[in-house]
Amino acid sequence: MTFTARQVEIAKKIAIAAWNQPLLSSGLWFHNDIRDNFYYASYLFAAAVGMPEQMPFEAEPAKQTAERVLLEVLQLQDQNTESATYGHWPLNLGQEPRHAKPNVLPVELMGSLMAFFTDRYRAHFSENVAHAFETALVHIYRSGFYRHKNVYGHHDAKYTAAKLIFGQLYGDAELLEDGRTNLQLTLAHVRKHGMSEYGSLPWFWHWVQAFTCAWLLIHDSAIKKELGGMLDYLWSERAAFYLKGTWAGAHCRGQKHDIPLDGNVLHDYVQFGDFVLPAELPRTEYAGLLYYKAPETARQTALHRDEPVEVKKQLAKLSDDGAKSLHSYAYITSDFAAGGMWERYEEFDNEQHRWDITFPIGEVSGVNQAYFFHPAEQNAKDDPRHQSRHTEVLFHKNTIAALYPLPADAVNKIVGVLPNTDWLQEPGFMLGQTNNVYVAVYLMQPYEVDKLADRYVVTSDGGRNGVIIEAIRKQEARQRGISSFEAFAAEARLHAPAWSSDEKLSVRYATLEQNELKLSIGGQGSIVKSVNGLPIDFSEYAL
């Protein structure tokens, strides 16, 4: 299937969902997020005018419905030039959208996408919709929402793309050049320092959409080439941590629909297409309308996981206090990935997702990530994303060790999330399997297990605790004489780790490959991390 066919599949699916969604009394489909109305209406309109013969509804009524919603969205823009929120839209619409307070977020990406949508479909607009879009775009341009200091994050990526798009649209040479300068500086920055927003979803896709939108619209060949350079970098970064629709390793931040289940998959589906499109699509945005082909090297990296590979990357976090280096590790096979971030970093709302074992989309039931953490919040079972700082980790290929030196006043227990497969539970460990992988989970302290509809949730008490997870593909297990789950269980019992919580909190573990892992936390914060007696060497971690 070509990328075009996959885009059509997405567009049809969302257009049908939009057509079947009843309109509220406001004339909108949703009040929780204005952008969802714009995205759904865009797809319904695009389907009605672009592929009416493929849709299970009449084109003209669908087009009229889409235009009605688009008009409602456009009318919610603050068009008062004296307002502090001039040019902005509300985000959450509440019970009365016409009285909802404007927010700075919707225009960041939606503004550029409106310019793209208008450019592509203007010939099909009714007169009043064309006028409404033209008016809204002028107010976006005049608002200057994009005039911020560039600190190389996802907001700035969208500001930079907007400067290029609106600079060209309104013949503003100064704004266009400002956008180009920002683009050049941003590309130089990420090449030198790496992406500080590592694995951050959905914001990584905002980078991709913003710059793809600009690349599709910009006429200047030199700027277009520079945009291509940025997109090549982004897709190469994405491919490095890609496994069949999932993101391996650590995440700077993540939404609930991406942790512990990779749900934001549409851009991956269009680009790579090596997994079945899920029934639920929690983020639609413009994956079915925008496209930039990833470099062939990136596509080959993403799509060919025949041999296991270690991905070691260094990146810099820049702040007023200086630069801090972080080191990201991932071990990726064709059937699972393991890894995370060696260092704890204080991300927004404690959203750093430190480590996990990741399984491909559709190959396990329910959630596809396995990990443990000490919660920074009380509601860890409902929202297992917010992690405290009380963790030390050791990564080596298919094995992850973690220790939790909790303070005396710690309230929350260690929490684990495991995929919804059958787990053999014995004192000190749990064993499970997927179609192609055996998994051993060892815990230092006693544990309890709750089975939910889409996952197992493990809780383990104790102020000094630890976890080890080792995953092994069945093909490698067979090479070691392990031909069944029962044989794996017998071997796992022999490999139980040696825990200690006397003077030091520590663990020693011999992996199935006979690698000796040691992780210990001593007095005054002294930490030892070694593999086969050798300390971890970060010299191989490149930008």
C-alpha positions as CSV (number, residue, x, y, z in Angstrom):
1,M,0.0,0.0,0.0
2,T,1.4,3.4,-0.9
3,F,1.5,6.4,1.4
4,T,-1.3,8.0,-0.6
5,A,-3.5,4.9,-0.1
6,R,-2.8,5.1,3.7
7,Q,-3.7,8.8,3.7
8,V,-6.9,8.0,1.9
9,E,-7.7,5.3,4.5
10,I,-7.2,7.8,7.3
11,A,-9.2,10.5,5.6
12,K,-12.1,8.2,4.9
13,K,-12.1,6.8,8.4
14,I,-12.2,10.3,10.1
15,A,-14.6,11.7,7.5
16,I,-17.1,8.9,8.2
17,A,-16.7,9.4,12.0
18,A,-17.4,13.1,11.5
19,W,-20.5,12.5,9.4
20,N,-21.8,10.0,12.0
21,Q,-21.0,12.4,14.9
22,P,-24.2,14.3,15.9
23,L,-23.8,18.1,16.0
24,L,-24.4,19.8,19.3
25,S,-26.7,22.8,19.7
26,S,-23.6,25.0,19.3
27,G,-23.2,23.7,15.7
28,L,-20.0,22.0,16.8
29,W,-19.2,18.3,17.4
30,F,-16.9,18.8,20.4
31,H,-16.7,21.2,23.3
32,N,-13.6,19.7,24.9
33,D,-11.1,21.0,22.3
34,I,-11.8,23.4,19.5
35,R,-9.1,21.8,17.3
36,D,-10.9,18.5,17.1
37,N,-13.8,20.3,15.3
38,F,-11.4,21.9,12.8
39,Y,-9.7,18.5,12.1
40,Y,-12.9,16.6,11.7
41,A,-14.4,19.3,9.5
42,S,-11.3,19.4,7.4
43,Y,-11.4,15.7,6.7
44,L,-15.1,15.7,6.0
45,F,-14.8,18.6,3.6
46,A,-11.7,17.0,1.9
47,A,-13.6,13.7,1.4
48,A,-16.7,15.4,0.1
49,V,-14.9,17.3,-2.6
50,G,-12.0,15.0,-3.2
51,M,-13.3,11.4,-3.2
52,P,-17.1,11.6,-3.1
53,E,-17.5,8.3,-4.9
54,Q,-15.7,6.4,-2.1
55,M,-17.8,7.7,0.7
56,P,-21.0,6.2,2.2
57,F,-22.8,9.5,2.2
58,E,-23.9,12.2,-0.3
59,A,-21.2,14.7,-1.0
60,E,-23.2,17.9,-0.9
61,P,-24.8,17.5,2.5
62,A,-21.4,16.4,3.9
63,K,-19.7,19.4,2.4
64,Q,-22.4,21.7,3.9
65,T,-22.0,20.1,7.3
66,A,-18.2,20.5,7.2
67,E,-18.6,24.2,6.1
68,R,-21.1,24.8,9.0
69,V,-18.6,23.5,11.5
70,L,-15.7,25.4,9.9
71,L,-17.7,28.6,10.1
72,E,-18.5,28.0,13.8
73,V,-14.8,27.5,14.5
74,L,-13.7,30.6,12.6
75,Q,-16.3,32.7,14.3
76,L,-14.8,31.9,17.7
77,Q,-11.6,33.7,16.9
78,D,-10.9,36.9,18.9
79,Q,-10.9,39.5,16.1
80,N,-10.8,42.5,18.4
81,T,-7.6,44.3,17.5
82,E,-7.5,45.9,21.0
83,S,-7.7,42.6,22.8
84,A,-4.7,41.0,24.6
85,T,-5.8,37.7,22.9
86,Y,-6.3,39.2,19.5
87,G,-6.1,36.5,16.8
88,H,-6.5,33.6,19.2
89,W,-9.2,30.9,19.7
90,P,-10.5,29.3,22.9
91,L,-9.2,25.8,23.6
92,N,-11.7,24.1,25.8
93,L,-15.1,25.4,24.9
94,G,-17.2,24.6,27.9
95,Q,-21.0,24.8,27.9
96,E,-21.1,28.0,25.9
97,P,-18.4,28.2,23.2
98,R,-19.2,31.7,22.3
99,H,-18.2,32.8,25.8
100,A,-15.1,30.6,26.1
101,K,-11.9,32.4,27.0
102,P,-9.3,32.5,24.2
103,N,-6.1,30.5,24.7
104,V,-2.7,30.9,23.2
105,L,-2.4,27.2,22.1
106,P,-4.9,26.6,19.3
107,V,-3.5,29.1,16.8
108,E,0.1,27.8,17.1
109,L,-0.5,24.8,14.8
110,M,-4.1,25.3,13.7
111,G,-3.2,28.7,12.2
112,S,-0.6,27.3,9.8
113,L,-2.9,24.3,8.9
114,M,-5.7,26.8,8.1
115,A,-3.4,28.5,5.6
116,F,-2.6,25.1,4.1
117,F,-6.3,24.0,4.0
118,T,-7.3,27.3,2.4
119,D,-4.5,27.0,-0.2
120,R,-5.6,23.5,-1.1
121,Y,-9.4,23.8,-1.1
122,R,-10.1,27.5,-1.7
123,A,-11.7,26.7,-5.1
124,H,-14.3,24.5,-3.4
125,F,-15.3,26.9,-0.7
126,S,-18.6,28.6,-0.7
127,E,-18.4,32.4,-0.7
128,N,-19.0,32.9,3.0
129,V,-16.5,30.2,4.0
130,A,-13.8,31.7,1.7
131,H,-14.4,35.1,3.3
132,A,-14.3,33.7,6.8
133,F,-11.0,32.0,6.2
134,E,-9.5,35.0,4.5
135,T,-10.5,37.2,7.4
136,A,-9.3,34.7,10.1
137,L,-5.9,34.4,8.3
138,V,-5.4,38.2,8.2
139,H,-6.1,38.4,11.9
140,I,-3.7,35.5,12.6
141,Y,-1.0,37.4,10.6
142,R,-1.6,40.7,12.2
143,S,-1.8,39.3,15.8
144,G,1.9,38.5,15.7
145,F,1.4,35.5,18.0
146,Y,4.6,34.0,16.6
147,R,6.8,36.8,17.9
148,H,8.7,35.0,20.7
149,K,12.2,34.3,21.7
150,N,13.3,31.1,20.0
151,V,14.3,28.5,22.7
152,Y,14.1,25.6,20.3
153,G,11.0,23.8,21.6
154,H,7.8,22.6,20.0
155,H,6.2,26.0,20.4
156,D,9.1,27.7,18.6
157,A,8.9,25.1,15.8
158,K,5.4,26.2,15.2
159,Y,6.2,29.9,15.5
160,T,9.0,29.5,12.9
161,A,6.8,27.7,10.4
162,A,4.1,30.3,10.9
163,K,6.6,33.1,10.2
164,L,7.5,31.5,6.9
165,I,4.0,30.7,5.9
166,F,2.4,34.1,6.8
167,G,5.5,36.0,5.7
168,Q,5.1,34.5,2.2
169,L,1.3,34.8,2.2
170,Y,1.2,38.5,2.9
171,G,4.4,39.5,1.1
172,D,6.2,40.4,4.4
173,A,9.8,39.9,3.4
174,E,11.1,40.8,6.9
175,L,8.9,38.2,8.6
176,L,9.8,35.6,6.0
177,E,13.5,36.3,6.6
178,D,13.0,36.1,10.4
179,G,11.4,32.7,9.9
180,R,14.2,31.5,7.7
181,T,16.8,32.7,10.3
182,N,14.9,30.8,13.0
183,L,14.8,27.7,10.9
184,Q,18.5,27.8,10.3
185,L,19.3,28.4,14.0
186,T,16.9,25.6,15.0
187,L,18.4,23.1,12.7
188,A,21.9,24.0,13.8
189,H,20.8,23.7,17.4
190,V,19.3,20.2,17.2
191,R,22.2,18.9,15.1
192,K,24.6,20.2,17.8
193,H,22.6,19.5,21.0
194,G,20.1,16.9,20.0
195,M,16.3,17.1,20.7
196,S,15.8,18.2,24.2
197,E,12.1,17.2,23.8
198,Y,13.1,13.5,23.2
199,G,10.3,11.2,22.4
200,S,7.8,13.9,23.4
201,L,4.3,13.2,22.2
202,P,2.2,14.7,20.7
203,W,4.6,17.6,20.4
204,F,7.1,15.9,18.2
205,W,4.4,15.5,15.6
206,H,3.7,19.3,15.9
207,W,7.3,19.8,14.8
208,V,6.7,17.5,11.8
209,Q,3.3,19.0,10.9
210,A,4.4,22.6,11.2
211,F,7.5,22.2,9.0
212,T,5.8,19.8,6.5
213,C,3.0,22.4,6.2
214,A,5.6,25.1,5.5
215,W,7.5,22.9,3.1
216,L,4.4,22.2,1.1
217,L,3.5,26.0,0.9
218,I,6.8,27.8,0.5
219,H,7.8,28.8,-3.0
220,D,11.4,29.9,-2.4
221,S,13.6,26.9,-3.4
222,A,16.4,27.7,-1.0
223,I,14.0,27.9,2.0
224,K,12.3,24.8,0.8
225,K,15.6,23.0,0.8
226,E,16.3,24.1,4.3
227,L,12.9,22.9,5.4
228,G,13.7,19.6,3.8
229,G,16.9,19.4,5.9
230,M,14.9,19.9,9.1
231,L,12.3,17.3,8.1
232,D,15.1,14.8,7.2
233,Y,16.5,15.4,10.7
234,L,13.1,14.9,12.4
235,W,12.3,11.7,10.5
236,S,15.8,10.3,11.1
237,E,15.4,10.9,14.8
238,R,12.0,9.3,14.7
239,A,13.2,6.3,12.8
240,A,16.0,5.6,15.3
241,F,13.5,4.8,18.0
242,Y,10.8,3.3,15.8
243,L,9.4,-0.2,16.2
244,K,6.1,-0.9,14.3
245,G,4.2,2.1,15.3
246,T,5.8,2.5,18.7
247,W,8.4,4.8,20.4
248,A,11.1,2.8,22.1
249,G,13.0,4.2,25.1
250,A,12.5,7.3,27.2
251,H,10.0,10.1,26.7
252,C,10.5,13.7,27.8
253,R,6.7,14.1,28.1
254,G,3.6,12.2,27.0
255,Q,-0.1,12.3,27.0
256,K,-2.3,9.6,28.5
257,H,-3.1,8.1,25.1
258,D,0.6,7.5,24.5
259,I,1.7,6.1,27.9
260,P,1.3,3.1,28.5
261,L,-0.2,2.6,25.1
262,D,1.3,4.1,21.9
263,G,-1.8,5.7,20.5
264,N,-0.6,8.6,18.4
265,V,0.3,6.5,15.4
266,L,-1.2,8.2,12.3
267,H,2.0,9.9,11.0
268,D,3.9,6.6,11.5
269,Y,1.2,4.8,9.7
270,V,1.4,7.1,6.6
271,Q,5.2,7.1,6.6
272,F,6.0,3.4,7.4
273,G,2.7,1.5,7.2
274,D,4.1,-1.7,8.8
275,F,1.3,-2.2,11.3
276,V,-2.5,-2.4,11.2
277,L,-4.3,0.9,11.8
278,P,-5.9,0.7,15.2
279,A,-9.7,1.2,15.6
280,E,-9.2,4.1,18.1
281,L,-7.5,7.3,16.8
282,P,-7.0,9.6,19.8
283,R,-5.1,12.3,17.8
284,T,-6.2,13.0,14.2
285,E,-4.7,16.3,13.3
286,Y,-3.5,16.4,9.7
287,A,-1.7,13.1,9.1
288,G,-4.1,12.3,6.3
289,L,-3.5,15.6,4.5
290,L,0.2,16.4,5.0
291,Y,3.2,14.3,3.8
292,Y,6.9,14.5,3.4
293,K,8.8,11.4,2.5
294,A,11.4,10.4,5.1
295,P,15.0,9.9,3.8
296,E,15.5,6.4,2.5
297,T,18.1,5.7,5.2
298,A,15.6,6.6,7.9
299,R,12.9,4.3,6.3
300,Q,15.4,1.4,6.1
301,T,16.3,1.9,9.7
302,A,12.7,1.9,10.8
303,L,11.4,-0.9,8.7
304,H,14.3,-3.4,9.0
305,R,14.8,-4.6,12.5
306,D,16.0,-8.1,11.5
307,E,19.1,-7.8,13.7
308,P,19.0,-6.3,17.2
309,V,20.6,-2.8,17.5
310,E,21.6,-0.5,20.3
311,V,20.7,3.1,19.9
312,K,22.9,5.4,22.1
313,K,22.3,9.1,21.9
314,Q,23.5,12.1,23.9
315,L,21.5,15.3,24.1
316,A,21.8,18.6,26.0
317,K,19.2,20.3,28.2
318,L,19.9,24.0,28.2
319,S,18.8,26.3,31.0
320,D,19.8,29.5,32.8
321,D,22.0,27.2,35.0
322,G,23.9,25.9,32.0
323,A,23.8,22.7,30.0
324,K,23.1,19.2,31.4
325,S,23.9,16.2,29.3
326,L,21.4,13.3,29.1
327,H,22.1,9.9,27.7
328,S,19.4,7.9,26.0
329,Y,19.6,4.1,25.4
330,A,17.4,1.7,23.4
331,Y,17.9,-1.9,22.5
332,I,15.6,-2.6,19.5
333,T,14.7,-6.0,18.1
334,S,12.0,-7.1,15.6
335,D,9.7,-8.1,18.5
336,F,10.4,-5.8,21.4
337,A,12.5,-2.9,22.5
338,A,14.1,-2.0,25.9
339,G,15.6,1.1,27.2
340,G,15.2,4.6,28.6
341,M,17.1,7.6,29.9
342,W,20.0,7.1,32.2
343,E,19.4,10.5,34.0
344,R,16.4,11.8,35.8
345,Y,15.5,15.3,34.6
346,E,12.8,17.5,36.1
347,E,10.3,17.7,33.2
348,F,7.0,19.5,33.2
349,D,4.5,17.9,35.6
350,N,7.0,15.0,36.3
351,E,6.2,13.6,32.9
352,Q,9.6,12.1,32.2
353,H,8.9,8.5,31.2
354,R,12.2,7.0,32.4
355,W,12.2,3.5,30.8
356,D,10.1,0.7,29.5
357,I,9.9,-2.5,27.5
358,T,8.0,-1.8,24.4
359,F,6.0,-4.3,22.2
360,P,4.8,-3.6,18.6
361,I,1.4,-2.2,18.1
362,G,-1.2,-5.0,17.9
363,E,1.1,-7.8,19.1
364,V,-0.1,-7.6,22.7
365,S,-3.6,-7.1,24.1
366,G,-4.2,-3.7,25.6
367,V,-1.3,-1.6,26.6
368,N,2.0,-2.3,24.9
369,Q,4.5,-1.0,27.4
370,A,5.9,-2.7,30.6
371,Y,7.5,-0.5,33.2
372,F,7.7,0.3,36.9
373,F,8.0,3.7,38.7
374,H,7.6,5.5,41.9
375,P,4.6,7.9,41.5
376,A,4.9,11.6,42.2
377,E,1.1,11.6,42.3
378,Q,-1.6,9.7,44.2
379,N,-3.6,8.5,41.1
380,A,-1.0,6.3,39.6
381,K,-3.4,3.6,38.6
382,D,-5.5,6.0,36.6
383,D,-2.7,8.0,35.1
384,P,0.7,6.1,35.3
385,R,2.8,8.9,33.9
386,H,4.0,11.2,36.7
387,Q,7.2,9.8,38.2
388,S,9.2,10.9,41.3
389,R,12.9,11.4,41.2
390,H,13.6,8.4,43.4
391,T,15.0,6.0,40.8
392,E,18.3,4.7,39.6
393,V,18.6,2.6,36.5
394,L,20.9,0.3,34.6
395,F,20.3,-0.7,31.0
396,H,22.0,-3.5,29.1
397,K,20.5,-4.8,25.9
398,N,17.3,-6.8,26.8
399,T,17.5,-6.2,30.5
400,I,16.6,-3.2,32.7
401,A,17.4,-2.9,36.4
402,A,15.9,-0.2,38.6
403,L,16.3,0.7,42.3
404,Y,14.0,2.9,44.3
405,P,15.7,4.5,47.4
406,L,12.5,6.1,48.7
407,P,12.7,8.7,51.6
408,A,11.3,7.8,55.0
409,D,8.2,10.0,54.4
410,A,7.4,8.5,51.0
411,V,3.7,7.8,50.7
412,N,3.2,6.0,47.4
413,K,4.2,2.4,46.6
414,I,6.2,1.3,43.5
415,V,3.7,0.8,40.6
416,G,4.2,-1.4,37.6
417,V,2.2,-1.6,34.3
418,L,2.3,-4.8,32.4
419,P,0.6,-5.9,29.1
420,N,-2.6,-7.9,29.3
421,T,-1.2,-11.4,28.9
422,D,-1.3,-14.3,31.3
423,W,1.3,-13.8,34.1
424,L,2.7,-16.6,36.2
425,Q,3.0,-15.1,39.7
426,E,5.3,-16.5,42.3
427,P,7.1,-14.9,45.3
428,G,9.7,-12.5,44.1
429,F,8.9,-12.6,40.4
430,M,6.3,-12.7,37.5
431,L,6.7,-14.4,34.2
432,G,4.8,-13.8,31.0
433,Q,5.0,-14.3,27.2
434,T,3.7,-12.7,24.0
435,N,3.6,-14.4,20.6
436,N,7.4,-14.1,20.2
437,V,8.9,-12.9,23.6
438,Y,9.4,-14.3,27.1
439,V,9.4,-11.7,29.9
440,A,10.8,-12.1,33.5
441,V,9.9,-9.5,36.1
442,Y,11.8,-9.7,39.5
443,L,10.8,-7.6,42.5
444,M,12.8,-7.0,45.6
445,Q,9.7,-6.6,47.9
446,P,6.4,-8.5,48.0
447,Y,3.8,-7.4,45.4
448,E,0.1,-7.3,44.6
449,V,-1.5,-7.5,41.2
450,D,-4.7,-6.0,39.9
451,K,-6.0,-7.1,36.5
452,L,-7.7,-4.3,34.6
453,A,-9.4,-4.5,31.2
454,D,-6.3,-3.6,29.2
455,R,-3.4,-4.1,31.6
456,Y,-2.0,-5.6,34.8
457,V,-1.1,-3.1,37.6
458,V,1.5,-4.2,40.1
459,T,2.1,-2.5,43.4
460,S,5.0,-3.2,45.7
461,D,5.5,-1.7,49.1
462,G,8.7,-0.8,51.0
463,G,10.9,2.2,51.3
464,R,13.8,0.4,49.6
465,N,12.8,-1.5,46.6
466,G,13.9,-2.7,43.2
467,V,12.8,-4.2,39.9
468,I,14.5,-6.1,37.1
469,I,12.9,-6.9,33.8
470,E,14.5,-9.2,31.2
471,A,12.9,-9.9,27.8
472,I,14.1,-12.5,25.3
473,R,12.8,-13.5,21.9
474,K,11.8,-17.1,21.6
475,Q,14.3,-17.6,18.8
476,E,17.2,-16.6,21.1
477,A,15.7,-18.6,23.9
478,R,15.7,-21.7,21.7
479,Q,19.4,-21.2,21.0
480,R,19.9,-21.5,24.7
481,G,17.9,-24.7,25.0
482,I,14.7,-23.0,26.2
483,S,12.0,-24.5,24.1
484,S,8.9,-23.7,26.1
485,F,7.4,-21.3,28.6
486,E,7.9,-24.0,31.3
487,A,11.6,-24.3,30.4
488,F,11.8,-20.5,30.5
489,A,10.2,-20.5,34.0
490,A,12.7,-23.1,35.3
491,E,15.6,-21.0,33.9
492,A,14.2,-17.8,35.4
493,R,14.0,-19.3,38.8
494,L,17.7,-20.1,38.6
495,H,18.5,-16.5,37.6
496,A,16.8,-14.8,40.6
497,P,18.7,-11.6,41.4
498,A,20.7,-11.0,44.6
499,W,19.1,-8.0,46.4
500,S,20.6,-6.2,49.4
501,S,19.3,-3.3,51.5
502,D,21.8,-3.4,54.4
503,E,24.4,-0.7,54.1
504,K,23.7,-0.3,50.4
505,L,20.6,-0.7,48.3
506,S,21.9,-3.0,45.6
507,V,21.2,-5.7,43.1
508,R,23.3,-8.2,41.2
509,Y,21.8,-10.1,38.3
510,A,23.2,-12.6,35.8
511,T,21.2,-12.3,32.6
512,L,20.3,-15.2,30.4
513,E,23.3,-14.3,28.2
514,Q,25.4,-14.6,31.4
515,N,26.2,-10.9,31.6
516,E,26.7,-9.7,35.2
517,L,24.8,-6.5,36.0
518,K,25.4,-4.6,39.2
519,L,23.5,-1.5,40.4
520,S,24.0,-0.1,43.9
521,I,23.3,3.0,45.9
522,G,25.6,3.7,48.9
523,G,25.9,6.3,51.5
524,Q,26.0,10.0,50.5
525,G,24.5,9.1,47.1
526,S,27.4,7.1,45.8
527,I,26.2,5.0,42.8
528,V,27.8,2.0,41.1
529,K,26.5,0.8,37.7
530,S,28.5,-1.9,35.9
531,V,28.2,-4.6,33.4
532,N,30.7,-7.5,33.7
533,G,32.6,-5.5,36.2
534,L,33.1,-2.5,33.9
535,P,31.5,0.9,34.5
536,I,29.1,2.3,32.0
537,D,30.9,4.1,29.2
538,F,29.1,7.1,27.7
539,S,31.9,7.8,25.2
540,E,29.8,5.9,22.5
541,Y,26.8,8.2,23.0
542,A,26.7,10.6,20.1
543,L,24.5,13.6,19.3
